[in-house]
Amino acid sequence: MIDEELMIQLEDNECLLADGYDSALIGISEGGNPVAVYDSDKCIKILVEEEKMSYEDAMEHFYYNTVGSYVGEKTPIFIIIYE
């Protein structure tokens, strides 16, 4: 479930969201141009589990169709979290 305060911040800053990746949404960037921030690994997991793609197909789809899409200055960013 998406945090209500995060959604308010995203709406207030007119951030664009990536369709189908709600559970991978992890925050909003700071600075002069705030944008939605997603966890790349969670996005790929969504494609594998919900869209029934193989891991390889999910990776290709995600990096080509999602990360590779630019829709203006409010385009979301995708990060890799190293723990």
N, C-alpha and C positions, 0 to 999 in steps of 0.2 A: 504494500500500500504506500502511496506517495504521501509524504509529509505535507500537511496543510500549509504550514508556514513557507515551505519551499515552493509550493504551487503559487502562493500569493506573490512571492518574490519574482518568480518566473513571469507571471502575468503582468506585474507592475513594470517589469523591464522589457516587456514585449518579446520575450525569448521564444524562439521556435523550438518545437519538440520533435523528436524522431518517432514516427509512428511505429507502434508495436513493441517499443522497448521501455515501457513504463517502469517495470521492475528493475531495470538497469540504471535508472536515473538516480544519480548520487549527489547532485548539488548544483550550484550556480557559481560561475567564475566571478572574481572580483576585478575591479578596475573600471576603466572608462566605458567598456562595452561588455557588460555581463551577458553570458550565454549559458545555456543548459549544459551540464556535464554528465557524461555517461561512462560507465565502466565497460570497456571493450569486451572483457572476458564474459561478463554477464550477458551482453548483447549476443555474442556467439552462442552461449548456452541456450538462450531463448530460441534462436533459429534451429538448434539441434533438437531441443525438447518439444517446442510448440509447433514448429514448421516441419518437423521430421526430416531435416536435412542431415546428410553425413557431416562429420566435423570438417572435412576438407571443403565440401560445398558451402557450408555455413561461413567458413573463413573467407572464401572467394567472394561470396555474395556480400558479406559484411564490408570487406575492405573496398570492393569495387563500387557497390551500390549505395552504401551508407557513408562510410568515411570519405569516399571519393566524390560525394555530392556536395557542391557548394551552392547555397541558396540565399546568399547575401550575408551581410555583416552579423546577423543574428543566428547564423548556422551553429548548431550544437558542436561541442567538442567531445572527443572520445579519448579516454586515457587508459593506460595499462597501470595497474596497481601492483607494485612489488612489495611483498611482505617479508 
